[in-house]
Amino acid sequence: MSDATTQVPAPPTAPFGSVFAGVVATATYEGGVWSEPELGPLAPFSLHPATHALHYGSTCFEGLKAHRGVDGQVRLFRAAAHVARMRQSADLLCLPKPSEELLSGMMHAGVAANLDEVPAAPGSLYLRPTLIGTEPNIGAAAAPSASALLFVLLSPVGDYFSGGIRPLKLAIETEQPRTTPQFGMVKSGANYVMALGPTLKLKAELGIDQVLFCPGGEVQETGASNFMLIDAERVVTPALTTSFLHGVTRDSILTLARDLGYQVEERTITADEVVAWAGRPGAEAALSGTAAVLSPVGTVVSAGETITVGDGGIGEHTMRLRQALTDIHTAAAPDTRGWCTIPF
């Protein structure tokens, strides 16, 4: 907890994820056993050129945040849900699976070692637990890595989107999927790099912020966030499948929406429905994610047509839901579900 003598850093203005805390947590897997985790100074790792992850994509990661509360206390948000998702990713990618105790302990230890670098709200300390297969074997395309490195990198961050909270512009892509359907729910770098090409292309052509991937006309998510339609009565979002990430922020927002009296619908949404919804009075849309929190969408581009979502501004109900979530982050509202943990 901060006291009167502690200088709390301001939220960074550098691009999200480009500033790093000074201490990293690491553990290694060899001979079927995980080592005891260690804390050390942030420094480059030494990897053999034949490292399994570099050739065969045996890597996954998580993204979660620690927030400084209105009382000065630092809290880690929904760590248990992120631990469970990362262990599931490790299973699906045939990587050595760290125990809940190991992974949770490393996350908490990493935050505790970098408490002085947790910025004031609306900034936060972003955690990037990462697991990579390290066996030096380029003949192991059909075999899992027998060794692994687990580390927790930490980054003081401000807003994810440049310009702070503002109405975003999305392009609807109905032909190309964001990633392979069977691994879309895995938080792996391959899923993100597959979305990069079409995103960069449409950014250059249309000046958009993100691409909403709707292969075959069915909404999945953007390159890095889940998608929601919102109005005064409802929050509508695609039902979970293996083709896109099962967002912890998504789950949090839907839970809070029910608490606030919104009707929550998890179902198939089509690209045509998004366009029709956008043209209605009072319509809102938003992106949810650890980095994005809940970010408003003001415009969608579909088949060359630009459609304003509602009045094109920052939606009242989007901001109500966002505020409900960030109030729990910062202890401005009670944490009735035990989502926050104190990492020291």
Sequence and secondary structure as in RCSB ss.txt:
>XXXX:A:sequence
MSDATTQVPAPPTAPFGSVFAGVVATATYEGGVWSEPELGPLAPFSLHPATHALHYGSTCFEGLKAHRGVDGQVR
LFRAAAHVARMRQSADLLCLPKPSEELLSGMMHAGVAANLDEVPAAPGSLYLRPTLIGTEPNIGAAAAPSASALL
FVLLSPVGDYFSGGIRPLKLAIETEQPRTTPQFGMVKSGANYVMALGPTLKLKAELGIDQVLFCPGGEVQETGAS
NFMLIDAERVVTPALTTSFLHGVTRDSILTLARDLGYQVEERTITADEVVAWAGRPGAEAALSGTAAVLSPVGTV
VSAGETITVGDGGIGEHTMRLRQALTDIHTAAAPDTRGWCTIPF
>XXXX:A:secstr
   TT        S TT S  SEEEEEEEETTEE   EEEE       TTBHHHHH  EEE  EEEEE TTS EE
EESHHHHHHHHHHHHHHTT     HHHHHHHHHHHHHHTGGG   TT EEEEEEEEEE  B TT TTS  S EEE
EEEEEEE  SSTTSS  EEEEEESSS SS GGGTTS  HHHHHHHHHHHHHHHHHH  SEEEE GGGB    SS 
EEEEE SSEEEEE   TTS   HHHHHHHHHHHHTT EEEEE  BHHHHHHHHTSTT EEEEEETTTEEEEEEEE
EETTEEEE TTSS  HHHHHHHHHHHHHHTTSS  TT  EE   
